[in-house]
C-alpha cells in the first residue's frame, strides 16, 4: 500500500445517467480536471495540459469544458492571461488522500463486475 492522493468518483455519475452524456472529449476532460482537484474541489490546469492528458486538441478541450459547464459539472472562473482558468468540480468527484489499496472485487464482498 502506498500513501498518495486520489480522486473519488461517485457511482451517481453512472446512476444519474450523466456518463451517457459524457462521451469522448467531455468524459476525458472531466476526468483530467477531476484528477487535479484540491480539497476545495478546485484546480487550474491549462488547456495545453488538458489537451496533452486527454489526447484531444485544444479546441475539443474547450468545447468539452463548455459542455461540462452546461451539464452543471463544472464552474469555470475565467482569469486573464497568463493565469489559467480556475475549475470548480461541482458534482461526482472529490479529492481524497491516505492509504490506497487495490480493492478485490468479489461476490463475497458485494462487488459487481457488470
FILUM-905480 format. One record per residue (C-alpha): x, y, z; residue number from 1. Coordinates in Angstrom, 2 decimals. Layout:
! FILUM-905480
{xx X yy Y zz Z seq NUM}
...
! end
This chain:
! FILUM-905480
{xx 0.00 yy 0.00 zz 0.00 seq 1}
{xx 1.19 yy 3.49 zz -0.71 seq 2}
{xx 0.16 yy 6.85 zz 0.64 seq 3}
{xx -0.98 yy 9.03 zz -2.20 seq 4}
{xx -3.59 yy 11.48 zz -3.41 seq 5}
{xx -6.57 yy 10.16 zz -5.25 seq 6}
{xx -9.91 yy 11.31 zz -6.55 seq 7}
{xx -13.16 yy 9.65 zz -5.61 seq 8}
{xx -15.69 yy 9.46 zz -8.41 seq 9}
{xx -19.24 yy 8.82 zz -7.29 seq 10}
{xx -21.29 yy 5.97 zz -8.72 seq 11}
{xx -24.02 yy 8.61 zz -9.10 seq 12}
{xx -22.17 yy 9.66 zz -12.27 seq 13}
{xx -23.37 yy 6.36 zz -13.72 seq 14}
{xx -26.67 yy 6.07 zz -11.85 seq 15}
{xx -27.86 yy 9.59 zz -12.74 seq 16}
{xx -27.27 yy 8.87 zz -16.44 seq 17}
{xx -24.59 yy 11.54 zz -16.71 seq 18}
{xx -21.98 yy 9.11 zz -18.03 seq 19}
{xx -24.09 yy 8.64 zz -21.16 seq 20}
{xx -23.80 yy 12.41 zz -21.76 seq 21}
{xx -20.04 yy 12.37 zz -21.28 seq 22}
{xx -18.76 yy 10.62 zz -24.35 seq 23}
{xx -15.35 yy 11.28 zz -25.85 seq 24}
{xx -13.75 yy 14.59 zz -25.01 seq 25}
{xx -16.18 yy 15.69 zz -22.25 seq 26}
{xx -15.58 yy 12.47 zz -20.30 seq 27}
{xx -11.81 yy 12.62 zz -20.76 seq 28}
{xx -11.67 yy 16.31 zz -19.81 seq 29}
{xx -13.90 yy 15.77 zz -16.76 seq 30}
{xx -11.59 yy 13.01 zz -15.53 seq 31}
{xx -8.44 yy 15.04 zz -16.28 seq 32}
{xx -9.82 yy 18.03 zz -14.36 seq 33}
{xx -11.07 yy 15.83 zz -11.51 seq 34}
{xx -7.58 yy 14.33 zz -11.17 seq 35}
{xx -6.25 yy 17.82 zz -10.41 seq 36}
{xx -8.71 yy 18.93 zz -7.72 seq 37}
{xx -7.62 yy 20.06 zz -4.30 seq 38}
{xx -9.56 yy 19.70 zz -1.05 seq 39}
{xx -11.90 yy 22.52 zz -2.08 seq 40}
{xx -12.71 yy 20.82 zz -5.40 seq 41}
{xx -10.74 yy 23.46 zz -7.31 seq 42}
{xx -7.90 yy 23.22 zz -9.81 seq 43}
{xx -6.32 yy 25.22 zz -12.59 seq 44}
{xx -4.71 yy 23.04 zz -15.27 seq 45}
{xx -4.11 yy 24.89 zz -18.53 seq 46}
{xx -5.74 yy 23.99 zz -21.84 seq 47}
{xx -2.43 yy 22.71 zz -23.19 seq 48}
{xx -2.04 yy 20.36 zz -20.25 seq 49}
{xx -5.63 yy 19.11 zz -20.57 seq 50}
{xx -5.11 yy 18.55 zz -24.29 seq 51}
{xx -1.92 yy 16.61 zz -23.64 seq 52}
{xx -3.50 yy 14.48 zz -20.90 seq 53}
{xx -6.63 yy 13.64 zz -22.88 seq 54}
{xx -5.24 yy 13.33 zz -26.39 seq 55}
{xx -7.78 yy 15.85 zz -27.71 seq 56}
{xx -6.80 yy 19.15 zz -29.32 seq 57}
{xx -7.26 yy 22.46 zz -27.52 seq 58}
{xx -10.48 yy 23.37 zz -29.35 seq 59}
{xx -12.02 yy 19.99 zz -28.48 seq 60}
{xx -10.99 yy 20.53 zz -24.86 seq 61}
{xx -12.54 yy 24.00 zz -24.89 seq 62}
{xx -15.83 yy 22.66 zz -26.29 seq 63}
{xx -15.76 yy 19.84 zz -23.72 seq 64}
{xx -15.32 yy 22.36 zz -20.89 seq 65}
{xx -18.35 yy 24.25 zz -22.23 seq 66}
{xx -20.39 yy 21.04 zz -22.27 seq 67}
{xx -19.34 yy 20.24 zz -18.69 seq 68}
{xx -20.49 yy 23.72 zz -17.66 seq 69}
{xx -23.84 yy 23.20 zz -19.43 seq 70}
{xx -24.32 yy 19.94 zz -17.53 seq 71}
{xx -23.53 yy 21.68 zz -14.24 seq 72}
{xx -20.50 yy 19.51 zz -13.52 seq 73}
{xx -18.03 yy 22.40 zz -13.60 seq 74}
{xx -17.94 yy 26.06 zz -12.77 seq 75}
{xx -15.23 yy 27.89 zz -14.67 seq 76}
{xx -13.79 yy 31.16 zz -13.45 seq 77}
{xx -12.06 yy 32.61 zz -16.45 seq 78}
{xx -8.95 yy 34.53 zz -15.49 seq 79}
{xx -6.83 yy 36.87 zz -17.59 seq 80}
{xx -3.63 yy 35.59 zz -19.10 seq 81}
{xx -1.06 yy 34.46 zz -18.17 seq 82}
{xx -3.12 yy 32.74 zz -15.46 seq 83}
{xx -5.10 yy 29.61 zz -16.27 seq 84}
{xx -8.82 yy 29.24 zz -15.66 seq 85}
{xx -9.98 yy 28.09 zz -12.26 seq 86}
{xx -12.14 yy 24.98 zz -12.45 seq 87}
{xx -14.52 yy 24.01 zz -9.66 seq 88}
{xx -15.86 yy 20.46 zz -9.80 seq 89}
{xx -19.46 yy 20.72 zz -8.66 seq 90}
{xx -20.53 yy 17.10 zz -8.61 seq 91}
{xx -19.46 yy 13.49 zz -8.82 seq 92}
{xx -15.77 yy 13.76 zz -7.90 seq 93}
{xx -13.77 yy 14.86 zz -4.87 seq 94}
{xx -10.24 yy 14.90 zz -3.53 seq 95}
{xx -9.05 yy 12.16 zz -1.25 seq 96}
{xx -5.81 yy 11.04 zz 0.33 seq 97}
{xx -4.49 yy 8.35 zz 2.57 seq 98}
{xx -3.96 yy 4.68 zz 2.17 seq 99}
{xx -4.97 yy 3.27 zz -1.16 seq 100}
{xx -5.32 yy -0.37 zz -1.85 seq 101}
{xx -6.49 yy -2.16 zz -4.94 seq 102}
{xx -9.89 yy -3.49 zz -3.98 seq 103}
{xx -10.52 yy -7.14 zz -4.58 seq 104}
{xx -14.00 yy -7.19 zz -6.01 seq 105}
{xx -15.82 yy -10.44 zz -5.42 seq 106}
{xx -19.30 yy -11.74 zz -4.82 seq 107}
{xx -18.30 yy -12.22 zz -1.16 seq 108}
{xx -17.70 yy -8.52 zz -0.74 seq 109}
{xx -20.85 yy -7.48 zz -2.56 seq 110}
{xx -18.99 yy -6.21 zz -5.59 seq 111}
{xx -20.21 yy -6.38 zz -9.15 seq 112}
{xx -18.27 yy -6.60 zz -12.38 seq 113}
{xx -21.30 yy -5.77 zz -14.56 seq 114}
! end
